[in-house]
Amino acid sequence: MTTFGKAIRSLWRLDPGVRFLNHGSFGATPLEVLAEQQRWRDRMEAQPVRFMASEYPAAVRTAARQAADFLGTSSERFAFVENATSGVNAILRSLRFEPGERIVTTSHVYGAVRQALRHVASTTGAEVIEADVPTPVVSPEAVFDAIAGGLNARTKLVVVDHIASPSALIFPVREIAALCAERRIHCLVDGAHAPGQIDFNVDEIDADWYVGNFHKWLCAPKGAGFLVAADRNVPPLHPPVISHFYGQGLTAEFDWIGTRDPSSWLSVPSALNFHEKLGGGDMRRRNHALVLEALRSVARELDAVPSGPDQMFGAMATFALPRLVAPTFENAVRIHDLLLQQHAIEVPLIPFGDRLWMRLSVHAYNDVSDYAGLGVLLKDLLSEIVCT
Ligand SMILES: Cc1ncc(COP(=O)(O)O)c(C=O)c1O
């Protein structure tokens, strides 16, 4: 059986003095994957011209095939991008919007994606609707209903998270993609948090586009995002930066966007291998069970309200702090900094809606001791804050 927690923490470079409960924001890359990345860099720098001209084109497609296989799709429809933000931008900028056409997303949308949508709206006259999904969310149907309620005859695109950033909730993307197909509306799924966190298959979701990251839950080096485009009649995609292979198809255009360090993309197979060595699906289920245990142990001490039902969480879980803590950015920073400076705990605090939320992450290197006493500690810290 695979060992988890402290016993394998030295497989990462993570500071052993910090309880690292925020894998979700930027992931963390294990030493063996970083070593693979360095091997690619060494190979590139030994003969840059030969590498870029002769070795890279085949190497990137080999990596793409393995990545696409893991995601349950085909490599002809798969392209690496820098990150999920870049993938979302590529899709939004490849679509043409008429004034008054509608883009529907939810109130849980990630901040950077919200800004990209604002930009499209301001340059085209399209209208962005954020369907309100009140939190705590009672069920996946509540998300579906909120989105369905935002659609009208002029809706051109739905942008929906697979796992929402502030609430950590898994959204029913397959059902939402089916609804969009029925209504002839394009559907973009933002799966920044999904690969390596939960079980899924991109082709079964069957959205027009699926965007995600390998550098979060799959522990690839930073800069390893991807997009998958359906092969039905969707508008052709172009990268946000147009380069040599303009108009020559998805893989040609996205594989070469100018001179850059491709080592994070080429190291994705190593990250996939590492993920499987940790147990793959078994590890994902173990992380899910542990995050629920952590959530319950905090809730026992604190009047903490989870953002949704257990089955909507993967390996992250979000809960609201008691109402007496105002949901301000200042409070979020203050509590975050106190936890880090006084208790060496790295965990995100998120002002969202009318509450301040804490988001717990569990990856293979975490164990139950990382969350022990967190509820009591938070209770003491919050009463100090409220009193001062
Ligand atoms: C839902 C969602 N979309 C997009 C992103 C952006 O990811 P990246 O910074 O890798 O572009 C994040 C990051 O946390 C996210 O949670």
The ligand as a Tripos MOL2 file, in Angstrom:
@<TRIPOS>MOLECULE
LIG
   16    16     1     0     0
SMALL
NO_CHARGES

@<TRIPOS>ATOM
      1 C1        -11.4970   27.9420  -11.4610 C.3       1 LIG1
      2 C2        -10.1500   28.5200  -11.8150 C.ar      1 LIG1
      3 N1         -9.9320   28.9490  -13.0540 N.ar      1 LIG1
      4 C3         -8.7470   29.4450  -13.4520 C.ar      1 LIG1
      5 C4         -7.7060   29.5250  -12.5610 C.ar      1 LIG1
      6 C5         -6.4300   30.1090  -13.0290 C.3       1 LIG1
      7 O1         -5.3970   29.1770  -13.0530 O.3       1 LIG1
      8 P1         -3.9940   29.6840  -13.5940 P.3       1 LIG1
      9 O2         -3.5040   30.6970  -12.6100 O.co2     1 LIG1
     10 O3         -3.1470   28.4620  -13.6350 O.co2     1 LIG1
     11 O4         -4.2420   30.2870  -14.9150 O.co2     1 LIG1
     12 C6         -7.8740   29.0990  -11.2370 C.ar      1 LIG1
     13 C7         -6.7770   29.1870  -10.2810 C.2       1 LIG1
     14 O5         -6.8700   28.8670   -9.1340 O.2       1 LIG1
     15 C8         -9.1340   28.5930  -10.8500 C.ar      1 LIG1
     16 O6         -9.3740   28.1940   -9.6130 O.3       1 LIG1
@<TRIPOS>BOND
     1     1     2 1
     2     2     3 ar
     3     2    15 ar
     4     3     4 ar
     5     4     5 ar
     6     5     6 1
     7     5    12 ar
     8     6     7 1
     9     7     8 1
    10     8     9 2
    11     8    10 1
    12     8    11 1
    13    12    13 1
    14    12    15 ar
    15    13    14 2
    16    15    16 1
@<TRIPOS>SUBSTRUCTURE
     1 LIG1         1 GROUP 0 **** ****
